[in-house]
Amino acid sequence: MGFEPQGTLPSFFSARKGVAANRPTGIKDEGNMKRTAVGNMLIAQSGGPSMVINQSLVGAVLEARKQKPIKRIYGALHGIKGILDGKIIDLRRESAATLEAVAATPSSALGSVRKKPSPEDCVRIFEQLRKLDVRYFFYIGGNDSAETVHIIHQESAKQGFDLNCFHIPKTIDNDLRENDHTPGFGSAARFVAMAFMGDNLDNRALPGVKIDVVMGRHAGFLTAASALARVHPDDGPHLIYLPERPFDPDAFVRDVQGVYSRLGRCVVAVSEGVSDKSGTPIAATFIKEVDSHGNVQLSGSGALGDLLARLIKDKAKISRVRADTFGYLQRSFPGIASPVDSKEARGVGREAVRQAVKGGSGSIAIRRARGSAYRVSFDRIELSAVARDTRHVPDEFIAKSGNDVTPAFVKYARPLAGALPKVGRFKGKTVRM
């Protein structure tokens, strides 16, 4: 199989041919006296798309253009699958206008994949990387993607192959360890908050019970972001259920009945990954599909919403009950990306390239500075610190009742989502007849 850049790109980019010539494996960096690899760069995207993942891609490409040790800049179509299939494009030749257009566009411009490399895959990957003289490998994604980078990094060490591997963080779930928050979360949180603002207005006009299922398999950060929708004391969501707390169907019915009897309506936010006391996701009873990392595909079905709506109708005896599953709408909705999220997503891509040129492998983490003013820094961390395992919503962000979040979470999330639309309401003075 030949390995010239080829393939059909999902959007904006055009494929161009070109195979790198052999070059020396490294030069001495007089500034830090470390050996700096000289060669080509390969970047790819993996896992679920986000509204700002292309900001990280473009940030990395633009920074790579400034770095003398990096020669050609390649992009693999559909993650490591593109490497295995030889589907590569030349990103150095793309115009600044095209790169900026891509950066502002949601979803994964290079295409994505959910694939965990096998030992046989790793052998083939290195054959391809050698052909392209790749010395810098960047993979944009979540914790499963970080695990993939870790596997490739370990294999490169075994084979004595001079390859600097960097994971660039991305996930709307906000569940990467070592990070205060993750690129993609702020924009998805903004979407969730705005969706609940709209649903609350709808529910106020035509009262009843409305249940919205939000992404979040193990971590409830995105569902918790629904609390940002509240403007007035009686605004929904009135109940918020996260996977960090066991979900009790009977308690759920009582909670809804309590809100409904008080307000005559109820808006509910529930994570797709809510589980029973044994840790089994409620929705897993109805869904059997899993990906290569063993994750149940919870987002592709409205089963959980339908189940909970039926539960309220049957046990609470409330006739007007509706349910929606936000599903994949949360990931690539255009036009509402958070400005802070966009800026930070580009920043982690840029920082990953800077750190890689200094030598070695790792990941970039976002750290929040202490104090009332919102400030962050980007830190280099070990791949093993972020790979595979997830973090959860901390206890101080979850109300003791288990069906809401605390003001501390709202304070944490508000700068990430950015300013939300203003909502007007009449004063409510009643005219006596």
ABEGO torsion letter per residue (X at the ends): XBABBBEBBABGBBBBBEBBBBBBABBBBAAAGBBBBBEBBBBBBBEBBBAAAAAAAAAAAAAAAABAABBBBBBBBGEAAAAAAGBBBBAAABBAAAAAAAAABBEBAAEBBBBBBBAAAAAAAAAAAAAAGBABBBBBEBAAAAAAAAAAAAAAAAAGBBBBBBBBBBBAAGABBGBABBBGAAAAAAAAAAAAAAAAAAAAABBEBBBBBBBGAABAAAAAAAAAABABAABOBABBBBAABBBBAAAAAAAAAAAAAAAGBBBBBBBAABBBAAGBBAAAAABABBBAAGBBBAAABAAAAAAAAAAAAAAAGBABBBBBBAEAAAAABBGABBAAAAAAAAAAAAAAAAAAAAEEBEBBBBBBBBEABBBBBBBBBBAAAABGBBBBBBAAABBAAGABBBAAAAAAAAAAAEBBBBBBBBAGBBBBX
